[in-house]
Amino acid sequence: LFTSLERQRLIFAVLEDAPKFGGCGTYLVAATAANLVSDFFCLHDPYAQARLLLEWVYPTLEYPRDLVHDYMGDKVTLYFEFLSVYTRYLGVLVALCTALLFFMLLAFLTPLEALEVRLQTAPLQALAEAIDNPALPWYIFCVSLWSL
């Protein structure tokens, strides 16, 4: 009938409402503010928790959005939705940057004989020159664009 989250909100409303409206009149928020109660929270629903655990433990491409919403609420669902989209777009960035990294390594390994001679005389300058190649500005541009 009601989701776990809706049941918790209904119970909290009954506890907080005044007795003339059919509530208990405990005023938990006011008692917490006055340091009469240190904190209060609702217990987990074992059935909903077990169902969420079974559907979320195994790695899938999508997380159980409706179950998370019913069990944890809007804010937590929005957070995990953000993480899902963020991770998906990170995969695109990783693929692009891995291709650019291989291009940079290929440019680094081609003039190996000349690099060996320069490594013996000025190693830091030789490594700086070897890493600097045409792919580096594109890599920086892609990462900067993605971070917007």
Disulfide bonds with the S-S distance in Angstrom:
none
